[in-house]
Amino acid sequence: MNLLKELQRRNVIRMAGLYLVGAWLVTQVAGTVFPMFGAPDWVARSVVIVLAIGFIPALIVSWVFELTPDGLKRDGEVTRSESIAPQTARRMDVLLLVGLVAVVAVVAADRFWPRAAQAPVAAATAPATAAPAPAPDTAPAAGALSTDMLSGAPAQSIAVLPFADLSPVGDQAYFADGISDEILNVLVSVKGLSVASRTSSFQFRSQQSMGIPAIAGALKVRHVLEGSVRRAGDRIRITAQLIDASRDAHLWSETFDRTLTTEKLFDIQDEIARAIVAAIDSNLGVRVGAVDSVPQRTGNLDAYALYLKARPRYSARENLPQIAELLGRAVEIDPNFVDAIALRASVAMLSPNYNEPLGGSVAAARELARQLAKQALALQPRHGLALGVLTTLDAQDTTAGMGAHLSVAEVMQGFDAALAADPRHVDLLNWRGRWLAYVGRFADAEADFRLCRTVDPAYAPCRVNQVAVLITLGRRDEARQAIIDTAAEGALVSTHTSNLMLWRALDMREAFYMAGSMDPGLRGWHDFPALYEALGQPNADHSVLRSRLLAVPLLAVDPADTDASETSWLMAALGDPQMTADNTLGWLPTMAHYRQSAAFRTNVIEGGRLRYWQEHGFPPQCKPLGTDDFECE
């Protein structure tokens, strides 16, 4: 017997071809459809294994049996006159041809279907700080995404959407946010990977219905990570999937079912971050840096949950006493929870700025902040936020001429050390930027504020301070554009009276009037034209206008406490000799009268700036007079 002819007669070869083509198509469909329903990877793998196991039995059945009009019969029981094997062969040839056409169509679509252009691989070496631009105020409607929206997104770019809370009670949103936030922070550390800021990506919470390509286009990224968290009792299920938005294709997905412990939770976050980088590497051939491990913040799950509740409220500066209470409970559970201790130190330091001083007074809040920062540094000597809090407290003492033990240069070293430990912390960037502006290093200050805005576009202090420094540098067009770009988000049209100086310095009369009329600190004042004109004449005598302002009860300022009211800035700009106003706004053109006052002179000398200028150079507005004197304009 000729074996090859017999294989052909019994259609075994055709069955092999049909089986292989059909199996390949099934695996392609499974790989695309299963991740859309959150199916774990083992489901798709099981399909491949079952198909592989079934190949040999299919060939055996084809050899042993023949399909007849009466059903399957053993080949030996079918006479040649009854056999319809030739007709079956023709049908199988048609099916095989159709299958091969389908395979070619799928391969061609994958290779040649139009997609966003990829950035050159060399771009992978771009600095990690080159984050994508913030999302616009409005995102395109579903289906409205054009290829151009993703054409500028580098292959090594990603946004992490907030994970959905699928817990039975639906009360774990803070927990889901915390997990996605931790993953985002780890991805930020990957060299060569551009990560959209938390503020930009989290604005698309519950908006996945608009489509991942549209979200990616708005965020200007190539990849999107989405997922869900289901927490029930002592079990947790985390599902994550990485999507290539240019093809709307899943690159990786996984479901993690674990007993809920902090150790396993951090391990899952670490595993997700590493899998994302590996998926980008393997699917796109784009090499990015190594992945840092997720920080093991605490060994107690309850303490970690309290920390996760407090952290987003801190970012929003929402009810500082309540934030301090949450962090205090976390530290009671885990006394060595250094991140919670340092965050509580920052809350205490900032609380007087929001008229909520912890401990009941400014002095008590500052002392509590100092003690907590020292407690955190005793546990972790290079903790960035704790170093920043301690340095900021010393800087405030220095600017107030309170005889702090640190010189201007030593304060600078403190901020540098804090940022060396945590280079992308927006609070630290803002605090150092303010200090750089205070000592007259305006270009360096602007660089810190610019990086801060890149890391977190919605962080209002950096935006306000950057505008002030741009004006000081004479870059008025850039300052005006920065205001135009962000005013719709409400960052600059705020309740801070001091921000009026920005509008006035840029000759934006309408904006000045509007901001002033909405300012609670100026409630009861109705002569904004007079105020606008006065701030445009910083060297004139404005004593009468100051008296009129102080006649309004809400505008009364206690000269003994220059931080008691934002109005102190306004009074300093109008020439009140008792007011001190020193930070980024103190160098604006509207503050020229203040820079020629005795209060400014005293602050420069007693705060150590004169000595610093003598050693490192004077700012453009000031010049030395002899060996121990100066003047500013």
KOLDO-595540 format. One line per 3 residues: number of its first residue (from 0); their letters; for each residue x, y, z of C-alpha. Coordinates in pm, 1 decimal, padded with zeros to 6 digits. Example, Ala and Ser with C-alpha at 12.3 -4.5 7.8 and 13.67 -1.06 7.14 Angstrom:
2
0	as	01230.0 -00450.0 00780.0 ~ 01367.0 -00106.0 00714.0
end
This chain:
633
0	mnl	00000.0 00000.0 00000.0 ~ 00123.7 00343.8 -00089.5 ~ 00094.2 00532.1 00243.5
3	lke	00082.9 00877.6 00085.6 ~ -00199.3 00778.5 -00151.7 ~ -00390.1 00620.9 00131.7
6	lqr	-00351.7 00936.6 00343.5 ~ -00486.0 01137.6 00052.2 ~ -00777.5 00898.8 -00007.1
9	rnv	-00880.7 00910.2 00355.8 ~ -00845.3 01293.7 00358.7 ~ -00598.9 01279.7 00651.9
12	irm	-00370.1 01544.3 00496.2 ~ -00665.0 01773.9 00428.0 ~ -00785.5 01723.8 00786.4
15	agl	-00440.2 01821.5 00915.9 ~ -00441.3 02140.1 00710.6 ~ -00796.7 02232.0 00807.8
18	ylv	-00723.7 02162.9 01175.3 ~ -00411.5 02380.2 01179.7 ~ -00577.4 02671.8 00997.6
21	gaw	-00887.2 02652.4 01215.8 ~ -00682.6 02625.0 01535.3 ~ -00475.3 02930.2 01439.4
24	lvt	-00789.5 03136.7 01374.8 ~ -00944.5 03022.1 01703.1 ~ -00634.6 03124.9 01901.4
27	qva	-00633.2 03468.0 01732.4 ~ -00997.1 03524.6 01824.0 ~ -00941.6 03401.2 02179.3
30	gtv	-00639.6 03626.7 02226.8 ~ -00846.1 03928.4 02121.5 ~ -01184.7 03854.5 02278.7
33	fpm	-01097.2 03699.0 02616.1 ~ -00905.7 04005.2 02754.3 ~ -01202.2 04227.3 02666.1
36	fga	-01406.6 04036.5 02926.1 ~ -01128.2 04036.8 03185.3 ~ -01056.3 03664.8 03139.1
39	pdw	-00724.9 03562.4 03299.7 ~ -00435.4 03456.4 03079.2 ~ -00474.3 03087.6 03170.7
42	var	-00805.1 03071.7 02978.8 ~ -00638.7 03161.1 02648.4 ~ -00346.5 02931.1 02728.2
45	svv	-00592.2 02647.1 02798.0 ~ -00750.0 02692.1 02454.2 ~ -00409.0 02655.2 02289.5
48	ivl	-00326.1 02346.3 02495.9 ~ -00661.2 02178.5 02418.0 ~ -00620.5 02246.7 02046.6
51	aig	-00267.7 02106.1 02050.8 ~ -00379.7 01792.0 02233.3 ~ -00667.5 01744.2 01989.2
54	fip	-00450.2 01744.0 01675.6 ~ -00339.9 01378.2 01683.4 ~ -00686.7 01239.1 01776.8
57	ali	-00834.1 01438.4 01484.8 ~ -00590.1 01272.7 01242.2 ~ -00660.5 00927.1 01389.2
60	vsw	-01035.3 00978.4 01349.3 ~ -00982.1 01090.2 00989.3 ~ -00776.7 00773.7 00919.6
63	vfe	-01010.7 00527.2 01090.8 ~ -01351.1 00670.6 00998.1 ~ -01518.3 00802.6 00684.7
66	ltp	-01809.7 01040.7 00661.9 ~ -02101.7 00882.3 00474.2 ~ -02463.4 00988.7 00413.2
69	dgl	-02547.8 00757.4 00705.2 ~ -02294.7 00918.8 00937.4 ~ -01945.7 00813.3 01045.7
72	krd	-01845.5 00456.1 00963.3 ~ -01521.5 00268.4 00996.3 ~ -01327.5 00292.6 00671.0
75	gev	-01311.9 -00085.9 00633.5 ~ -01691.1 -00112.9 00645.6 ~ -01746.2 00124.8 00350.4
78	trs	-01739.2 -00021.0 -00000.7 ~ -01585.7 00177.7 -00283.0 ~ -01929.8 00219.5 -00444.0
81	esi	-02070.6 00367.8 -00119.7 ~ -01772.2 00597.4 -00053.2 ~ -01819.7 00971.0 -00095.1
84	apq	-01459.6 01048.9 -00002.8 ~ -01394.5 01239.0 -00330.4 ~ -01692.8 01469.8 -00266.7
87	tar	-01580.9 01520.6 00096.0 ~ -01232.6 01601.7 -00032.0 ~ -01365.8 01875.1 -00259.6
90	rmd	-01565.5 02028.0 00026.2 ~ -01258.2 02017.1 00248.4 ~ -01050.3 02182.1 -00024.5
93	vll	-01301.2 02468.1 -00039.2 ~ -01300.6 02505.3 00341.4 ~ -00920.4 02498.3 00345.8
96	lvg	-00904.2 02766.4 00077.8 ~ -01148.4 02986.1 00272.4 ~ -00946.2 02932.6 00588.4
99	lva	-00620.2 03026.0 00417.6 ~ -00779.9 03342.0 00278.8 ~ -00894.1 03431.5 00632.1
102	vva	-00540.7 03374.9 00764.9 ~ -00391.7 03597.0 00494.9 ~ -00651.1 03867.6 00566.6
105	vva	-00577.2 03864.4 00940.5 ~ -00200.0 03878.3 00887.5 ~ -00231.9 04156.6 00628.9
108	adr	-00460.1 04359.1 00854.1 ~ -00216.0 04326.2 01142.4 ~ 00084.3 04430.0 00932.9
111	fwp	-00055.5 04691.9 00699.1 ~ -00357.9 04844.9 00872.6 ~ -00293.7 05219.8 00920.1
114	raa	-00174.7 05305.8 01268.4 ~ -00005.4 05589.7 01452.5 ~ 00356.6 05642.8 01364.0
117	qap	00603.7 05531.8 01628.9 ~ 00873.9 05752.5 01760.9 ~ 01226.2 05634.8 01676.8
120	vaa	01378.5 05391.9 01920.5 ~ 01641.6 05650.7 02007.4 ~ 01368.0 05845.2 02182.1
123	ata	01371.0 05583.5 02454.1 ~ 01671.3 05757.9 02598.1 ~ 01476.5 06078.0 02659.0
126	pat	01476.8 06196.7 03018.8 ~ 01203.5 06056.8 03240.4 ~ 01097.9 06409.3 03327.5
129	aap	00970.8 06470.2 02975.5 ~ 00613.1 06380.8 03065.7 ~ 00329.3 06419.8 02819.3
132	apa	00139.9 06744.2 02800.3 ~ -00161.6 06778.4 03027.2 ~ -00497.3 06675.9 02891.9
135	pdt	-00716.0 06941.2 02735.6 ~ -01029.4 07056.9 02910.3 ~ -01251.4 06851.3 02682.1
138	apa	-01184.4 06509.1 02537.8 ~ -01306.3 06397.9 02196.0 ~ -01627.5 06205.0 02171.7
141	aga	-01616.4 05829.9 02127.5 ~ -01527.7 05739.4 01772.4 ~ -01402.9 06089.7 01696.1
144	lst	-01035.2 06010.4 01742.2 ~ -00820.7 06087.7 01441.3 ~ -00488.6 05923.5 01364.1
147	dml	-00316.0 06258.1 01416.9 ~ -00406.4 06260.0 01786.0 ~ -00179.3 05961.3 01850.5
150	sga	00082.4 06028.9 01584.8 ~ 00289.7 06237.1 01825.4 ~ 00273.5 05989.7 02113.6
153	paq	00603.7 05804.1 02157.5 ~ 00592.5 05425.7 02175.4 ~ 00733.3 05442.0 02528.7
156	sia	00445.9 05646.8 02675.9 ~ 00166.9 05535.2 02906.1 ~ -00123.3 05658.6 03117.2
159	vlp	-00255.5 05474.5 03422.3 ~ -00630.2 05512.9 03463.1 ~ -00782.7 05485.4 03811.7
162	fad	-00876.2 05125.0 03878.7 ~ -01249.0 05055.2 03913.8 ~ -01385.6 04953.7 04253.1
165	lsp	-01579.2 04627.7 04207.4 ~ -01608.4 04549.6 04579.0 ~ -01952.9 04425.5 04687.4
168	vgd	-02031.5 04735.2 04893.8 ~ -01856.6 04975.9 04655.2 ~ -01668.1 05149.8 04936.3
171	qay	-01311.6 05073.4 04827.7 ~ -01257.4 05348.1 04567.8 ~ -00978.0 05499.5 04778.7
174	fad	-00812.3 05157.1 04792.5 ~ -00839.2 05107.0 04414.9 ~ -00705.0 05458.9 04355.9
177	gis	-00414.7 05390.2 04589.5 ~ -00313.3 05074.9 04404.4 ~ -00320.6 05240.8 04061.9
180	dei	-00138.9 05541.7 04208.4 ~ 00140.0 05321.6 04346.7 ~ 00180.8 05151.5 04007.3
183	lnv	00194.3 05491.3 03836.1 ~ 00463.4 05613.1 04076.1 ~ 00678.1 05307.6 04004.6
186	lvs	00639.7 05350.7 03627.8 ~ 00749.3 05714.1 03662.9 ~ 01082.7 05584.8 03792.0
189	vkg	01147.3 05386.7 03471.6 ~ 01407.2 05568.9 03264.2 ~ 01287.0 05637.9 02911.9
192	lsv	00918.9 05574.3 02990.2 ~ 00695.3 05881.1 02964.5 ~ 00404.7 05860.4 03210.1
195	asr	00101.0 06090.0 03210.2 ~ 00052.4 06263.4 03543.8 ~ -00195.8 06132.0 03796.7
198	tss	-00403.0 06448.3 03769.0 ~ -00433.0 06417.5 03391.7 ~ -00516.1 06047.1 03377.1
201	fqf	-00744.2 06036.1 03683.0 ~ -00978.1 06291.7 03526.5 ~ -01098.7 06008.4 03303.0
204	rsq	-01237.5 05815.1 03597.5 ~ -01549.0 05622.0 03486.9 ~ -01512.7 05755.3 03131.1
207	qsm	-01378.0 05442.0 02966.1 ~ -01699.1 05432.0 02758.6 ~ -01552.6 05707.5 02540.6
210	gip	-01295.6 05455.5 02420.8 ~ -00933.0 05393.5 02509.0 ~ -00799.0 05544.4 02181.4
213	aia	-00984.8 05868.6 02254.4 ~ -00851.2 05881.7 02610.4 ~ -00498.0 05808.7 02488.7
216	gal	-00530.7 06079.9 02225.4 ~ -00637.5 06333.3 02487.3 ~ -00346.2 06236.4 02711.8
219	kvr	-00101.1 06209.3 02419.5 ~ 00017.5 05859.9 02512.6 ~ 00053.8 05535.7 02316.7
222	hvl	-00045.7 05293.9 02595.3 ~ -00315.4 05285.8 02861.3 ~ -00329.7 05068.5 03171.3
225	egs	-00674.6 05005.8 03314.0 ~ -00797.6 04764.5 03574.2 ~ -01024.9 04685.7 03863.9
228	vrr	-01003.6 04592.7 04229.5 ~ -01244.4 04366.1 04413.7 ~ -01189.4 04341.7 04787.9
231	agd	-01407.0 04105.9 04991.7 ~ -01309.8 03997.3 05341.0 ~ -00955.8 03863.3 05340.8
234	rir	-00945.8 03815.7 04963.0 ~ -00852.7 04059.1 04687.3 ~ -00876.3 04030.5 04311.0
237	ita	-00685.3 04278.9 04097.3 ~ -00730.5 04273.6 03721.2 ~ -00504.7 04481.9 03498.3
240	qli	-00470.4 04510.1 03122.4 ~ -00230.5 04705.6 02903.2 ~ -00370.4 04842.0 02577.0
243	das	-00184.9 04970.3 02271.5 ~ -00415.6 05260.8 02184.7 ~ -00280.7 05301.5 01831.1
246	rda	-00429.3 04959.9 01742.5 ~ -00680.8 04934.9 02028.5 ~ -00517.6 04599.2 02098.0
249	hlw	-00443.4 04425.5 02426.2 ~ -00074.1 04365.5 02485.7 ~ -00104.0 04206.7 02828.8
252	set	-00364.8 04124.4 03088.4 ~ -00364.2 03936.1 03414.2 ~ -00589.2 03868.5 03711.5
255	fdr	-00438.5 03832.2 04057.2 ~ -00637.9 03645.8 04323.5 ~ -00468.2 03662.0 04659.5
258	tlt	-00523.9 03647.9 05030.8 ~ -00515.8 04012.0 05132.4 ~ -00195.7 04103.6 05314.0
261	tek	00021.4 04410.0 05271.4 ~ 00316.1 04199.3 05157.0 ~ 00114.4 04030.9 04881.3
264	lfd	-00049.0 04360.3 04784.5 ~ 00286.9 04529.0 04728.5 ~ 00407.8 04219.9 04540.5
267	iqd	00109.0 04239.5 04303.1 ~ 00172.2 04608.3 04232.1 ~ 00538.4 04531.5 04168.1
270	eia	00447.7 04242.3 03936.7 ~ 00204.8 04457.7 03737.3 ~ 00463.6 04733.1 03685.5
273	rai	00726.7 04485.5 03567.6 ~ 00482.3 04308.9 03336.5 ~ 00390.5 04639.6 03172.7
276	vaa	00751.5 04723.4 03091.0 ~ 00812.5 04368.9 02966.2 ~ 00503.6 04390.0 02741.9
279	ids	00618.0 04718.6 02589.0 ~ 00965.8 04573.6 02534.4 ~ 00848.8 04247.4 02374.8
282	nlg	00563.6 04379.4 02162.0 ~ 00720.3 04697.3 02029.2 ~ 01091.1 04633.4 02051.2
285	vrv	01126.5 04954.8 02251.7 ~ 01376.2 04926.3 02533.8 ~ 01316.8 05123.0 02851.4
288	gav	01493.8 05119.8 03185.1 ~ 01466.5 04888.5 03481.6 ~ 01168.0 04897.2 03715.9
291	dsv	01212.5 05008.3 04075.0 ~ 01040.4 04799.8 04338.9 ~ 00714.7 04920.9 04488.6
294	pqr	00800.5 05072.3 04827.7 ~ 00699.1 04852.7 05121.3 ~ 00542.0 05137.0 05315.7
297	tgn	00406.9 04939.8 05611.6 ~ 00347.3 04587.4 05729.6 ~ -00006.2 04657.3 05850.4
300	lda	-00298.4 04658.1 05608.0 ~ -00524.1 04874.1 05827.3 ~ -00253.4 05139.5 05861.2
303	yal	-00198.2 05132.2 05485.8 ~ -00571.7 05176.2 05420.0 ~ -00580.6 05486.3 05643.0
306	ylk	-00277.5 05625.2 05459.1 ~ -00447.3 05567.0 05122.6 ~ -00753.5 05756.7 05246.6
309	arp	-00541.4 06049.4 05363.1 ~ -00308.7 06087.2 05064.8 ~ -00553.6 06215.1 04796.9
312	rys	-00713.4 06450.0 05049.8 ~ -00370.9 06590.0 05126.9 ~ -00308.5 06651.1 04755.8
315	are	-00636.5 06843.9 04742.4 ~ -00560.4 07018.7 05077.7 ~ -00905.3 06901.9 05185.8
318	nlp	-00983.3 06927.6 05560.7 ~ -00630.2 06916.4 05703.3 ~ -00737.5 06830.5 06061.6
321	qia	-00920.8 06522.3 05931.7 ~ -00615.7 06421.7 05726.6 ~ -00398.3 06456.3 06036.7
324	ell	-00644.6 06239.2 06231.4 ~ -00634.0 05961.1 05967.8 ~ -00253.9 05966.6 05961.4
327	gra	-00239.5 05973.9 06341.3 ~ -00448.5 05656.9 06357.7 ~ -00220.8 05492.5 06098.4
330	vei	00085.5 05573.1 06307.9 ~ -00082.9 05441.7 06623.6 ~ -00127.2 05107.8 06446.1
333	dpn	00225.9 05110.4 06300.8 ~ 00460.0 05346.4 06490.5 ~ 00730.2 05289.1 06225.4
336	fvd	00511.7 05396.8 05931.2 ~ 00755.9 05663.1 05814.0 ~ 00555.2 05783.5 05512.4
339	aia	00251.0 05850.6 05730.6 ~ 00463.2 06032.4 05990.0 ~ 00628.0 06252.6 05726.0
342	lra	00295.7 06330.1 05558.9 ~ 00146.4 06429.5 05894.8 ~ 00445.4 06658.9 05950.5
345	sva	00368.7 06832.8 05621.2 ~ 00000.7 06865.4 05716.9 ~ 00097.9 07028.2 06045.0
348	mls	00335.6 07270.9 05873.0 ~ 00077.9 07371.4 05610.7 ~ -00220.6 07391.2 05844.3
351	pny	-00169.6 07759.5 05945.2 ~ -00178.6 07856.7 05575.5 ~ -00535.6 07724.6 05561.5
354	nep	-00643.5 07884.5 05890.5 ~ -00654.7 07539.3 06054.0 ~ -00337.6 07529.6 06268.8
357	lgg	-00295.8 07193.3 06438.2 ~ -00263.0 07240.2 06809.1 ~ -00462.1 07563.2 06801.6
360	sva	-00186.8 07809.2 06712.0 ~ 00077.4 07875.0 06447.6 ~ 00357.0 07810.0 06697.1
363	aar	00204.3 07479.9 06811.1 ~ 00155.1 07362.1 06451.7 ~ 00513.4 07447.4 06357.5
366	ela	00653.5 07270.9 06661.9 ~ 00443.4 06959.5 06591.4 ~ 00563.9 06960.2 06228.3
369	rql	00926.4 06984.9 06338.5 ~ 00896.3 06698.9 06587.8 ~ 00718.4 06472.2 06338.9
372	akq	00976.4 06544.4 06068.1 ~ 01257.0 06455.4 06308.7 ~ 01070.7 06137.4 06407.0
375	ala	01045.1 06035.2 06041.2 ~ 01412.8 06109.5 05975.6 ~ 01512.4 05900.5 06275.9
378	lqp	01346.6 05606.4 06099.8 ~ 01465.1 05695.5 05748.4 ~ 01743.0 05958.3 05737.1
381	rhg	01697.4 06033.1 05363.3 ~ 01319.2 06062.6 05352.7 ~ 01248.7 06337.6 05096.0
384	lal	00927.8 06484.6 05238.9 ~ 01055.7 06484.3 05597.5 ~ 01374.0 06660.9 05486.1
387	gvl	01165.2 06910.7 05291.7 ~ 00939.4 06988.6 05589.3 ~ 01232.4 07041.7 05823.7
390	ttl	01414.3 07258.2 05570.2 ~ 01101.7 07464.5 05497.0 ~ 01054.6 07534.3 05867.7
393	daq	01416.3 07650.6 05890.0 ~ 01369.0 07856.5 05573.3 ~ 01064.2 08028.2 05724.8
396	dtt	01264.9 08111.8 06034.3 ~ 01540.4 08249.9 05813.4 ~ 01307.7 08467.7 05604.5
399	agm	01149.9 08604.0 05922.7 ~ 01493.6 08693.8 06061.4 ~ 01434.3 08467.5 06360.2
402	gah	01796.9 08367.7 06390.5 ~ 01763.5 08018.1 06245.4 ~ 02074.1 07806.1 06278.8
405	lsv	02090.1 07759.9 05900.7 ~ 02236.6 08008.4 05655.6 ~ 02075.5 08078.3 05316.1
408	aev	02321.5 07837.6 05153.1 ~ 02251.0 07567.0 05412.2 ~ 01877.0 07597.6 05351.9
411	mqg	01948.4 07548.9 04982.5 ~ 02148.9 07237.1 05060.9 ~ 01856.9 07104.4 05264.3
414	fda	01615.8 07141.8 04973.4 ~ 01869.2 06987.2 04735.7 ~ 01901.8 06684.4 04965.4
417	ala	01524.2 06647.0 04989.1 ~ 01484.9 06647.6 04611.0 ~ 01778.8 06412.1 04565.8
420	adp	01578.3 06163.0 04773.6 ~ 01248.1 06228.8 04592.7 ~ 01316.4 06416.9 04265.1
423	rhv	00956.6 06446.2 04139.4 ~ 00772.4 06538.8 04457.6 ~ 00564.5 06844.8 04368.7
426	dll	00567.8 06990.5 04720.1 ~ 00946.7 06973.9 04730.9 ~ 00979.7 07128.3 04384.4
429	nwr	00748.5 07411.0 04484.4 ~ 00924.0 07475.0 04817.0 ~ 01270.0 07481.3 04662.5
432	grw	01144.6 07696.9 04375.5 ~ 01008.4 07950.9 04623.1 ~ 01340.5 07955.8 04806.1
435	lay	01534.6 08000.7 04482.4 ~ 01309.4 08294.1 04394.2 ~ 01348.8 08436.1 04745.2
438	vgr	01727.5 08453.0 04703.7 ~ 01701.4 08591.3 04348.7 ~ 01785.5 08281.7 04141.5
441	fad	01484.0 08327.9 03916.9 ~ 01584.4 08109.4 03620.8 ~ 01652.0 07813.5 03852.2
444	aea	01323.2 07876.1 04030.8 ~ 01132.8 07879.0 03701.4 ~ 01290.4 07544.2 03607.2
447	dfr	01163.9 07388.8 03933.0 ~ 00812.9 07526.9 03882.8 ~ 00811.4 07407.2 03520.7
450	lcr	00910.9 07053.8 03622.0 ~ 00651.1 07064.0 03898.1 ~ 00381.9 07151.3 03642.8
453	tvd	00497.8 06866.5 03420.2 ~ 00469.8 06617.4 03703.9 ~ 00129.9 06746.3 03818.4
456	pay	-00038.5 06996.5 03584.1 ~ -00315.8 07069.3 03835.6 ~ -00085.9 07163.2 04124.6
459	apc	-00189.2 07528.0 04155.9 ~ 00098.6 07666.9 04370.3 ~ 00359.2 07584.8 04105.4
462	rvn	00153.4 07742.9 03830.4 ~ 00103.3 08064.4 04023.3 ~ 00468.2 08082.9 04125.4
465	qva	00590.0 08008.3 03773.0 ~ 00385.6 08297.3 03634.6 ~ 00529.8 08530.9 03899.6
468	vli	00888.0 08428.3 03818.1 ~ 00831.3 08460.2 03442.0 ~ 00712.7 08817.9 03498.6
471	tlg	01017.8 08887.0 03714.2 ~ 01241.8 08751.9 03437.2 ~ 01075.3 08988.2 03189.5
474	rrd	00916.5 08699.9 02995.4 ~ 00574.0 08861.2 02999.5 ~ 00441.8 08688.4 02687.4
477	ear	00518.4 08345.5 02834.7 ~ 00359.1 08446.6 03163.9 ~ 00046.2 08571.8 02989.0
480	qai	00022.9 08252.2 02782.2 ~ 00063.2 08040.4 03096.1 ~ -00229.2 08223.8 03252.0
483	idt	-00443.7 08186.1 02939.9 ~ -00363.3 07814.4 02918.6 ~ -00462.7 07740.7 03277.5
486	aae	-00715.2 08005.4 03385.8 ~ -01007.1 07788.1 03275.2 ~ -00901.0 07530.9 03534.5
489	gal	-00944.0 07782.9 03816.5 ~ -00584.1 07770.9 03936.9 ~ -00509.4 08141.8 03904.4
492	vst	-00854.6 08294.5 03945.8 ~ -00849.6 08198.8 04311.8 ~ -00938.7 08342.5 04651.7
495	hts	-00582.8 08463.8 04715.8 ~ -00563.9 08842.1 04725.9 ~ -00193.3 08826.3 04645.3
498	nlm	-00274.5 08685.3 04299.4 ~ -00414.7 09024.9 04202.2 ~ -00055.1 09138.3 04162.4
501	lwr	-00010.9 08889.5 03876.7 ~ -00304.6 09028.5 03682.3 ~ -00187.0 09384.3 03743.4
504	ald	00171.0 09312.9 03641.2 ~ 00041.4 09180.2 03308.2 ~ -00197.2 09475.3 03255.2
507	mre	-00498.5 09240.5 03251.6 ~ -00757.4 09485.8 03381.7 ~ -01069.6 09274.6 03320.8
510	afy	-00917.3 08970.4 03490.3 ~ -00809.2 09190.7 03783.0 ~ -01162.6 09321.9 03830.4
513	mag	-01316.7 08977.9 03803.8 ~ -01071.4 08812.2 04046.0 ~ -01104.0 09098.8 04292.4
516	smd	-01483.0 09089.1 04290.9 ~ -01477.6 08715.2 04369.1 ~ -01216.7 08744.2 04647.3
519	pgl	-01374.2 08695.5 04994.5 ~ -01085.8 08896.8 05141.6 ~ -01197.7 09200.8 04943.2
522	rgw	-01568.1 09169.3 05020.4 ~ -01701.7 09515.6 05087.8 ~ -01450.6 09691.5 04861.8
525	hdf	-01600.7 09840.1 04544.6 ~ -01335.1 10072.7 04401.1 ~ -01129.3 09827.6 04196.4
528	pal	-01032.9 10089.7 03933.4 ~ -00854.1 10292.3 04204.4 ~ -00678.5 09979.5 04334.0
531	yea	-00573.4 09879.0 03983.1 ~ -00426.8 10223.3 03907.6 ~ -00246.7 10240.2 04243.5
534	lgq	-00073.0 09904.5 04193.9 ~ 00051.4 10034.5 03860.1 ~ 00231.2 10320.1 04041.0
537	pna	00437.4 10131.6 04300.5 ~ 00649.1 10432.0 04405.0 ~ 00360.5 10674.4 04462.1
540	dhs	00210.6 10766.4 04800.1 ~ -00092.6 10543.7 04860.2 ~ -00153.2 10620.8 05227.8
543	vlr	-00506.1 10750.4 05162.2 ~ -00600.8 10436.1 04969.5 ~ -00457.7 10218.1 05247.6
546	srl	-00673.6 10400.4 05502.2 ~ -00981.0 10344.6 05288.9 ~ -00902.3 09973.5 05257.4
549	lav	-00851.3 09932.6 05631.4 ~ -01189.0 10094.6 05693.9 ~ -01347.4 09777.6 05552.8
552	pll	-01366.7 09533.0 05849.8 ~ -01269.5 09225.7 05646.0 ~ -00955.0 09399.4 05523.1
555	avd	-00812.1 09490.7 05862.7 ~ -00457.4 09362.4 05904.9 ~ -00267.2 09307.6 06225.9
558	pad	00085.4 09444.8 06167.4 ~ 00220.2 09214.9 06439.1 ~ 00128.9 08908.5 06233.0
561	tda	00211.0 08957.9 05866.6 ~ 00079.5 08609.7 05783.8 ~ -00259.9 08677.8 05940.0
564	set	-00416.0 08784.9 05612.3 ~ -00346.4 08775.6 05242.2 ~ -00424.2 09147.3 05258.3
567	swl	-00077.1 09203.0 05404.0 ~ 00058.6 09155.9 05050.7 ~ -00172.9 09422.0 04921.9
570	maa	-00071.3 09662.7 05196.6 ~ 00299.3 09597.8 05137.4 ~ 00253.4 09669.0 04766.3
573	lgd	00076.5 09994.9 04857.2 ~ 00369.6 10105.8 05070.4 ~ 00271.7 10009.0 05427.3
576	pqm	00608.2 10031.1 05609.3 ~ 00511.9 09768.1 05867.5 ~ 00436.1 09487.5 05623.5
579	tad	00676.5 09213.7 05510.7 ~ 00606.8 09026.5 05188.3 ~ 00885.2 08792.7 05080.5
582	ntl	00844.5 08508.5 04833.4 ~ 00798.8 08480.8 04456.6 ~ 00559.5 08778.9 04450.4
585	gwl	00799.3 09007.2 04633.4 ~ 01001.3 09063.9 04315.9 ~ 00710.3 09171.4 04093.4
588	ptm	00711.2 09524.3 03947.0 ~ 00409.2 09605.6 04164.3 ~ 00626.8 09544.2 04475.0
591	ahy	00895.6 09802.1 04386.0 ~ 00796.8 10030.1 04676.4 ~ 00835.3 09742.6 04920.6
594	rqs	01183.4 09654.1 04790.9 ~ 01294.0 10008.7 04879.2 ~ 01144.4 09993.5 05229.9
597	aaf	01313.1 09954.4 05566.3 ~ 01121.8 09629.3 05622.4 ~ 01274.4 09473.6 05309.5
600	rtn	01620.2 09601.0 05398.5 ~ 01599.9 09451.8 05746.5 ~ 01480.0 09120.0 05611.3
603	vie	01760.4 09099.2 05354.0 ~ 02028.8 09166.1 05613.6 ~ 01892.7 08967.2 05906.8
606	ggr	01773.0 08680.7 05689.0 ~ 02121.1 08630.4 05542.3 ~ 02043.4 08719.2 05182.6
609	lry	02292.8 09005.4 05165.8 ~ 02575.8 08773.7 05265.0 ~ 02454.3 08513.9 05014.0
612	wqe	02444.4 08776.6 04737.3 ~ 02792.0 08895.8 04823.7 ~ 02919.6 08538.2 04786.4
615	hgf	02707.6 08420.2 04490.0 ~ 02603.8 08734.8 04303.9 ~ 02319.3 08986.6 04329.3
618	ppq	01980.6 08944.3 04155.9 ~ 01908.0 09178.3 03860.7 ~ 01692.1 09414.8 04071.5
621	ckp	01963.4 09476.1 04331.0 ~ 02323.0 09595.3 04337.4 ~ 02590.6 09633.3 04607.1
624	lgt	02675.0 09965.0 04768.1 ~ 03025.3 09953.3 04904.1 ~ 03116.2 09640.8 05099.3
627	ddf	02822.5 09601.7 05339.6 ~ 02526.8 09776.1 05179.0 ~ 02290.3 09735.5 04883.0
630	ece	01995.3 09888.2 04705.8 ~ 01710.6 09738.3 04500.5 ~ 01474.0 09888.2 04248.5
end
